Amino acid sequence: MTYATDRLQEEIAYLAYHFHWPLNDILDLEHPARRRFVEEISKINRRITEGD
C-alpha cells in the first residue's frame, strides 16, 4: 500500500511550517509518528482558535 503523494506533501509542509524541521528529519519519521504529530498540532491550533 502506498501513501498518496499529495497527502504526504501536505503532512511535510504542515510539520515544516509549525516545527521548522528540515525535510530529511520529517521524512525519517515513520508514518504513524508523522500522523500523530500532525494530529497533535491540529488539536493545539483548534484550542488556540477556539479560545480554550
Secondary structure as GFF3:
##gff-version 3
##sequence-region A 1 52
A	DSSP	alpha_helix	5	19	.	.	.	ID=ss1
A	DSSP	alpha_helix	23	28	.	.	.	ID=ss2
A	DSSP	alpha_helix	31	50	.	.	.	ID=ss3
###
